[in-house]
Amino acid sequence: MIRKIIHFPVLAFMFLAVSPAFSATIEIPQDYATIQAAINAAAPNDTIFIFNGTYIENLVIAKAITVMGESRDGVIIDGSATGDVILINANEAKVSNLTVQNSGEIG
């Protein structure tokens, strides 16, 4: 009788190779009062889902996350005419389904 033996390191490698990446969905305003607070708390690959409303904020995104509004016309990020409304300093960051208004002037 021939026995086949699979060593533990091989099984561990196979498990790690097919394990999915874990990510969370953070909801605004339920989980955080501001979008920027949620961005600061988010881990890479997390999604920040913003429910309809007007949010007076200037956002800085410096990690690979997704920021998604409930509806393009229902989620408004208003920069109060004070610079960039959304500044993205990260590869793989995604922003979708929202309206940006009232950016400030440069210079």
DRENLUM-278957 format. One line per 10 residues: number of its first residue (from 1); their letters; for each residue z, x, y of N, C-alpha, C. Coordinates in pm, whole numbers, plus 50000, padded with zeros to 5 digits. Example, Ala and Ser with C-alpha at 12.3 -4.5 7.8 and 13.67 -1.06 7.14 Angstrom:
% DRENLUM-278957
1) AS) 50780,51319,49431,50780,51230,49550,50780,51320,49670; 50708,51285,49775,50714,51367,49894,50787,51290,50003;
***
This chain:
% DRENLUM-278957
1) MIRKIIHFPV) 50000,50084,49882,50000,50000,50000,50000,50089,50125; 49915,50056,50220,49905,50131,50343,49975,50052,50453; 50062,50121,50527,50134,50057,50637,50080,50108,50770; 50067,50016,50860,50026,50054,50995,50149,50047,51084; 50171,50152,51156,50286,50158,51245,50236,50169,51388; 50285,50079,51471,50254,50086,51613,50380,50133,51683; 50367,50239,51754,50482,50297,51823,50517,50217,51949; 50642,50211,51981,50692,50139,52098,50622,50178,52228; 50600,50308,52257,50533,50341,52384,50395,50276,52397; 50324,50260,52288,50194,50195,52294,50210,50048,52331;
11) LAFMFLAVSP) 50307,49981,52270,50332,49841,52303,50376,49826,52448; 50462,49914,52495,50508,49908,52634,50391,49925,52729; 50301,50017,52700,50185,50038,52785,50096,49913,52787; 50075,49854,52670,49992,49735,52663,50052,49622,52744; 50184,49605,52741,50250,49502,52819,50234,49526,52969; 50254,49650,53012,50243,49682,53154,50100,49667,53204; 50004,49694,53119,49865,49688,53160,49818,49545,53185; 49878,49448,53120,49833,49309,53136,49933,49222,53212; 50042,49278,53260,50141,49200,53335,50085,49160,53470; 50095,49033,53510,50044,48992,53640,50135,49041,53753;
21) AFSATIEIPQ) 50078,49057,53871,50158,49093,53988,50232,48967,54034; 50356,48983,54069,50436,48870,54113,50428,48859,54265; 50420,48737,54312,50419,48715,54455,50493,48584,54483; 50536,48570,54606,50610,48451,54647,50534,48378,54757; 50566,48252,54773,50515,48174,54885,50633,48140,54975; 50621,48180,55100,50724,48153,55201,50671,48043,55290; 50750,47938,55311,50705,47824,55390,50772,47822,55528; 50688,47799,55629,50734,47791,55766,50721,47646,55811; 50819,47581,55867,50948,47635,55911,51062,47619,55811; 51036,47577,55687,51144,47552,55591,51224,47677,55557;
31) DYATIQAAIN) 51157,47789,55529,51226,47909,55484,51270,48002,55598; 51192,48006,55705,51224,48089,55821,51190,48011,55947; 51266,48033,56053,51244,47962,56179,51118,48010,56251; 51080,48138,56231,50961,48191,56296,50867,48252,56192; 50741,48257,56230,50642,48319,56142,50669,48469,56132; 50705,48534,56243,50730,48677,56240,50848,48712,56150; 50951,48630,56148,51065,48654,56058,51019,48649,55913; 50930,48556,55883,50876,48547,55746,50790,48667,55713; 50709,48712,55809,50627,48832,55788,50717,48952,55760; 50823,48967,55838,50915,49079,55819,50981,49076,55682;
41) AAAPNDTIFI) 51011,48958,55631,51079,48944,55502,50984,48949,55383; 50857,48927,55406,50760,48919,55296,50738,49053,55228; 50711,49046,55100,50671,49163,55021,50519,49164,55012; 50460,49280,54982,50315,49283,54963,50270,49177,54862; 50158,49115,54891,50095,49010,54810,50160,48873,54825; 50264,48859,54906,50323,48728,54930,50230,48645,55019; 50250,48514,55014,50177,48421,55100,50276,48352,55192; 50241,48347,55320,50319,48272,55417,50239,48147,55449; 50293,48031,55411,50226,47904,55433,50292,47835,55552; 50211,47804,55654,50263,47747,55778,50226,47599,55785;
51) FNGTYIENLV) 50327,47515,55795,50302,47371,55809,50257,47341,55952; 50189,47228,55968,50134,47189,56098,50240,47192,56207; 50200,47242,56323,50287,47252,56439,50235,47358,56533; 50296,47367,56649,50262,47472,56746,50373,47575,56745; 50337,47701,56729,50431,47811,56719,50402,47908,56834; 50500,47926,56922,50486,48015,57037,50533,48153,56991; 50437,48236,56952,50471,48368,56896,50357,48465,56915; 50390,48593,56911,50294,48701,56898,50329,48771,56768; 50231,48780,56678,50258,48829,56543,50202,48968,56521; 50277,49048,56445,50231,49178,56400,50239,49177,56247;
61) IAKAITVMGE) 50125,49200,56184,50118,49203,56038,50087,49346,55997; 50182,49409,55926,50167,49549,55887,50181,49567,55736; 50143,49465,55660,50147,49475,55514,50044,49379,55455; 50011,49401,55330,49908,49322,55261,49965,49187,55219; 49959,49091,55311,50008,48956,55284,49900,48856,55326; 49920,48731,55288,49832,48623,55331,49911,48530,55421; 49856,48500,55538,49915,48403,55630,49816,48287,55638; 49860,48170,55592,49770,48057,55579,49830,47932,55642; 49752,47865,55725,49795,47741,55786,49765,47621,55699; 49841,47514,55721,49818,47389,55649,49682,47330,55684;
71) SRDGVIIDGS) 49646,47334,55813,49514,47289,55856,49475,47364,55983; 49346,47389,55996,49297,47468,56109,49334,47405,56243; 49322,47274,56254,49352,47208,56381,49499,47174,56396; 49575,47177,56288,49715,47138,56293,49813,47252,56313; 49771,47374,56283,49858,47492,56300,49804,47572,56418; 49885,47582,56523,49845,47653,56644,49944,47766,56670; 49891,47887,56681,49972,48003,56719,49938,48029,56866; 50036,48013,56952,50017,48025,57097,50085,48153,57145; 50007,48243,57201,50060,48371,57246,50119,48371,57385; 50125,48260,57452,50184,48250,57587,50123,48348,57686;
81) ATGDVILINA) 49998,48384,57666,49926,48476,57754,49997,48610,57769; 50056,48659,57659,50130,48786,57664,50080,48886,57559; 49953,48922,57566,49899,49024,57475,49834,48964,57352; 49824,49047,57249,49762,49003,57125,49843,48891,57062; 49777,48788,57017,49847,48680,56949,49876,48723,56806; 49776,48781,56739,49795,48835,56604,49737,48975,56600; 49821,49073,56571,49779,49212,56557,49795,49249,56410; 49685,49291,56348,49688,49326,56205,49673,49476,56192; 49773,49540,56131,49773,49683,56106,49788,49711,55957; 49711,49642,55875,49723,49659,55730,49591,49626,55662;
91) NEAKVSNLTV) 49559,49703,55559,49446,49668,55474,49488,49551,55387; 49394,49468,55353,49416,49356,55262,49504,49245,55320; 49532,49245,55448,49601,49132,55511,49499,49022,55536; 49540,48897,55514,49449,48783,55531,49515,48678,55618; 49438,48623,55710,49484,48515,55797,49378,48406,55792; 49421,48282,55765,49322,48175,55754,49380,48039,55790; 49290,47948,55824,49319,47807,55840,49420,47776,55951; 49401,47841,56067,49488,47815,56182,49411,47841,56311; 49468,47797,56422,49408,47818,56553,49495,47915,56633; 49429,48010,56699,49497,48107,56786,49456,48076,56929;
101) QNSGEIG) 49555,48068,57018,49522,48040,57158,49614,48117,57251; 49569,48129,57376,49646,48187,57487,49686,48332,57464; 49587,48416,57434,49615,48560,57429,49622,48611,57573; 49686,48726,57590,49700,48784,57723,49582,48873,57757; 49578,48916,57880,49472,49004,57925,49505,49148,57892; 49403,49225,57869,49420,49369,57842,49408,49441,57975; 49502,49533,57998,49494,49615,58119,49576,49567,58225;
***
